[in-house]
Amino acid sequence: MAAKPTTPASAPAPKTGKLTVMPLETFFPKQQSGSVLVFDARPGFVSAFGKIPGAISWPRGDFEKHLSDHEPQIREAKTSGKTVVIYCTDLACPDARAVAEKLVARGHDISILEGGYATWKEAGMPTE
């Protein structure tokens, strides 16, 4: 009797993270208390004109270039109970969603700031 061919054990599918949208009313207290890790997905030259205090510039176009720098920060934030939030210019800006989706595919839970920097600024919040 011939041996049955063996099929290779399939590798487990990588765990996908969760993508959520966070309104300013939820984000602001978290930002003030330091319970968020914030990334600015806008192009670097735009971020230079003003950003949410404490935000780390991570332009969409530089995602791969800075992944090895920022992924350990994301893991550390998760370990310490922080929420990772990404924002871009406004509701129409696709950059935050693009960065967030790439991170979610890598297993990270990510929130997008609803309305982005425009909503923050229109609310009269501080900038740096």
C-alpha positions in Angstrom: 0.0 0.0 0.0 1.4 3.4 -1.0 1.9 6.0 1.6 -0.5 8.9 1.5 1.0 12.1 0.4 1.4 14.5 3.3 0.2 18.0 3.0 2.2 20.7 4.7 0.7 22.1 7.8 -0.7 25.5 6.9 0.8 28.3 8.9 -1.6 30.1 11.0 -2.9 33.3 9.4 -1.5 36.4 10.9 -3.8 38.0 13.4 -5.5 41.1 12.0 -5.9 44.1 14.3 -8.9 46.3 14.8 -9.5 49.6 13.1 -11.7 52.2 14.8 -12.5 55.8 14.4 -12.2 58.1 17.5 -14.1 61.3 17.8 -12.4 64.4 19.2 -14.5 64.3 22.4 -12.9 60.9 23.2 -9.5 61.7 21.9 -8.9 65.0 23.7 -9.0 63.6 27.3 -6.9 60.6 26.3 -4.3 63.0 24.6 -4.3 65.2 27.7 -3.8 62.3 30.1 -1.0 60.8 27.9 -2.9 57.6 27.3 -2.5 57.7 23.5 0.4 57.3 21.1 -0.3 59.7 18.3 1.1 59.5 14.7 0.7 62.3 12.1 0.3 60.7 8.7 0.5 64.0 6.8 3.5 64.8 4.6 6.4 66.0 6.7 6.4 69.5 5.3 2.7 69.9 6.2 3.3 68.6 9.7 6.0 71.3 10.1 3.3 74.0 10.0 1.6 72.6 13.1 0.6 69.4 14.7 -1.2 67.9 17.7 1.1 68.2 20.7 3.1 65.0 21.2 2.3 63.6 17.7 5.0 61.7 15.9 5.4 62.5 12.2 5.0 59.3 10.1 4.0 60.3 6.6 2.2 57.8 4.5 4.9 57.9 1.9 7.5 57.0 4.5 5.6 54.1 6.0 8.1 51.3 5.1 11.1 53.5 5.8 10.0 54.1 9.5 8.1 50.9 10.3 11.1 49.4 12.2 11.3 52.6 14.3 7.6 52.9 15.1 6.4 49.3 15.4 8.3 48.8 18.8 6.7 52.1 20.0 3.3 50.7 19.1 3.9 47.4 20.9 5.1 49.3 24.0 2.0 51.5 23.9 -0.2 48.5 23.7 1.7 46.9 26.7 1.2 50.1 28.7 -2.5 50.3 27.9 -2.3 53.2 25.4 -4.4 53.6 22.3 -2.6 54.2 19.1 -4.2 57.0 17.1 -3.3 58.2 13.6 -4.5 61.4 12.0 -4.1 63.4 8.8 -5.5 66.7 7.4 -9.3 66.2 7.5 -12.1 63.9 6.7 -11.2 63.7 3.0 -7.5 62.9 3.6 -6.8 59.2 3.0 -3.3 59.1 4.5 -4.3 58.2 8.1 -6.5 55.4 6.8 -3.8 54.0 4.5 -1.2 53.9 7.4 -3.8 52.5 9.8 -4.8 49.7 7.4 -1.2 48.6 7.0 -0.8 48.5 10.7 -4.0 46.6 11.3 -2.9 44.1 8.7 0.2 43.6 10.9 -2.0 42.8 13.9 -2.2 46.2 15.6 -5.3 47.8 17.0 -5.4 51.4 15.5 -7.8 54.3 15.8 -8.1 57.2 13.3 -8.9 60.6 14.7 -12.2 61.6 13.2 -11.8 64.8 11.2 -8.1 64.8 11.6 -6.0 67.9 12.3 -8.7 70.2 10.9 -11.2 69.2 13.6 -8.5 69.6 16.3 -7.6 73.1 15.1 -11.3 74.2 14.5 -12.0 73.2 18.1 -9.3 75.7 19.3 -7.0 73.0 20.6 -3.3 73.7 21.2 -0.8 73.0 18.4 2.9 72.7 18.3 
